Amino acid sequence: MNEITITIPTPDGFSLSGVLYEYHGQPKAVVQFNIGTGMRKEFYGNLARYLAENGFIVCLWEYRGMGKSKPNDKDEFSCITMQDWAIDMRTVLDFLEARYPDWPKLMIGHSIGGQLLGLLPNHTILKGMVMITCSTGTWWHHTFPYRLKSYYFFNILTSLTVPFLGYLPAKKLNIMEDLPGALILEWREWCNSENYLFDFLGKSIPHNTYNEISLPIKAYWTTDDPIANAVSVPALLRHFLKADIMTEAIRPTDYGVKRIGHFGLFSRKFKERFWSKIVIDLETMLSTNHHYNNPSLKKVNL
């Protein structure tokens, strides 16, 4: 496996940090790996390497403002938005299509990395999507008592810091990476709305393709995740009207662990039993006869 550090320029002048994990031999496909909000790409490195070892080219990268994609200029950092991250996703997909024109493209998204799929005008490049703990973010749809933390995060902590600093100092509080002021304010608006970002389509979000996407989507969620749960996961997926969706609930007891939550599936302890399922999902999506509603395939309901 080759591990190549890359920089991907965006149309509006940002530089996105990424790593390409290239399979030795003829690859099955190219996988774009979208990380979660406030995360660094290194957190997902073990899974990305595992996928490359199993026959894929994997591009693991960071949104503008995160990790090594963070600009030096504070004003430039503070103006980054969630919709800019959708531009970044689109840019990476175009980059991969140009670099590897002969191989099909697939996508994996964690949390926000799946939510924003419907903001990509170039989604037709893709052959399929695996979503890992992706859902809407409306704070009162989170399970109790986590919803209290969510309310505090968006409506108290943000109000006490962003107007004075221009960003949310989440790293000092050991929550996540620091978030740009414009981004957290936009995200707060979404999370304070019943239908999350979908209440802003055609308004502050001028263009979207949620109703157009006809990809196969495999969506995993964990039963002890306070964020992506039995309410918030279908609240996201119901907007992909034409997509061929299969959902699967991961229960900690079935995997011999006490908890998994929103981030646990990326731990190496799930390599053999869960990561291997992702490989099968990706391979299945490459089949021209693939259809999740085929009676021979079990559809796991929420």
Steps between C-alpha positions, in 0.01 A plus 500: 500500500627843405426791735516835320455842664305734275363855491180567308429863399140620515348734238493783756863475605519263799741210526358172627736256670458134413660158481462246222526135599561309178453126472789305350347352190187567301254683729131420526400866530593839644349593838457859616499501882318801653577554869269627775463855633793626701708188436844445354566250226749303709212371716377300200841387374478137612171440320631676187808276497287192551289588196814556293634162610175349373526633149396865499664836437393715796515878526484615863488877526412798720250781444628855487564620854567152640841353579757572232234667283478791745604836351747720687282808467252521792247705306508250216449220752209669677303546174489129406149349487340157482404571141869559428560146620255379237712684242802317638327162462413583142856615431653179635264289291593694185867459590465124535307473175777687319783305666341155465268522197501124439372389840149530649450741791344419837458708813511442875373770732500535876236731650515830303693306234173333402255777583629730228482245218194676361697822453732342243401583141750239374348209696437313174871411495439269796399134491399480866528642851562350844377722784633437850295659781357765268183680602340839539632714783189656657603511865169393654506185286811391688440256782482618860717614676729571200246746360577728796865500399399578143284791611786637710749455215294684241306755699716588799865418431479634145336824618767551767798451269440561129400870520827576681746255342360448152510122549395230745802393713388138512854361503587661834185346645600158366183475290632505142711722277430874517207595277481817286252760623292509182487122490382448858239774461364339184510157663321639807223634279457155344509322836240740644256409223260205496612375159866600534660627178195393301305798636749725317499339155410759239570774755844541657594176319416597141569174318472133594466158336346288779198416283721401207741255662432141391807334649504186713555620859591276792440685827636370831406634841566376851223446751690687774582805289329806652540696175425260213207310645163346411349846451779701339628238253168458314454878521804524271440202274139584414626792290681268257177417317654313207792335679510125558553496877584218737535577870659292770503550876821399677439385857793502744393169655517330159865600479591414857561859612328727752479807280570620146332841471559749222870430445570146615460320168833646386688312773723213389305264728231501229740413220397139443127518570398848384767637267472182296128578450595834345723322249208277404270803470740679268549191286122449479447857383733436207272227368297616200208285621514636853175589672452501876131419462583170331325225704832317531634790707376564851389856561564591862244750623557782745 
